[in-house]
Amino acid sequence: MAGGNRTSGYYRDEFGRLARFYDGGLRAAFRLIGGERTFREAIAEAADIQPGHAVLDVNCGTGTLALLLAGRAGPGGRVVGTDLADGMLEVARRKAGSAGLEFINANAEDLPFGDTAFDRVTSSLAVHEMNRRGRENALMEMRRVLADGGRLVVADLRRPDTTFTRLGMAVVKLAETETLTDMWARGLSREMESSGFRIIRRQAAGRGLFEILTAEPV
């Protein structure tokens, strides 16, 4: 483990309870900002997955992104999704069917994989749910399992800087905790760099509500 106790706030039980409603709710929310599919495709594009790659999607939720990644890795690749909410994983497994993806109940702060096991690692809309120690632990674990020359892509909520994003974030924050504002105060990119990554690209998504950070290990 990256160190310390397991401290990630996103392990809240409500994610399991809300699993069956999660996809519908997310699709509805994304209609105003370009669509969920567009957002997920941007993450997959940033990951630059090649046929045969081993790919890990940390905090995979209901597996929507993992399915896209699997299409890029092809039949010779391996795609694994991890999450701690069994309800989310159950939905992900149903969606994947016989596609050959692996979905594992695992703590992002203590990933059950060997060092440098994956060519690509992704995580979307989850890091902000973790408290400070949890983010540090999880990012260090992502660095540990990522192969030299690999790529990490993290997509998460962006600090608002326009009238639209301020209004949108005012609504989003009704369901969030202080872990989000702490991530903004610390700076996700700085936390990634402190965990052994070099940021190679930053791009806004969802009309500026989100940011996709692409990084390489150093």
Sequence and secondary structure as in RCSB ss.txt:
>XXXX:A:sequence
MAGGNRTSGYYRDEFGRLARFYDGGLRAAFRLIGGERTFREAIAEAADIQPGHAVLDVNCGTGTLALLLAGRAGP
GGRVVGTDLADGMLEVARRKAGSAGLEFINANAEDLPFGDTAFDRVTSSLAVHEMNRRGRENALMEMRRVLADGG
RLVVADLRRPDTTFTRLGMAVVKLAETETLTDMWARGLSREMESSGFRIIRRQAAGRGLFEILTAEPV
>XXXX:A:secstr
  SSS   GGG THHHHTHHHHHHHHHHHHGGGT HHHHHHHHHHHHT  TT EEEEET TTSHHHHHHHHHH T
TSEEEEEES HHHHHHHHHHHTTS  EEEE  TTS SS TT EEEEEEES GGGS HHHHHHHHHHHHHHEEEEE
EEEEEEE    SHHHHHHHHHHGGG  HHHHHHHHH HHHHHHHTTEEEEEEEEETTTTEEEEEEEE 
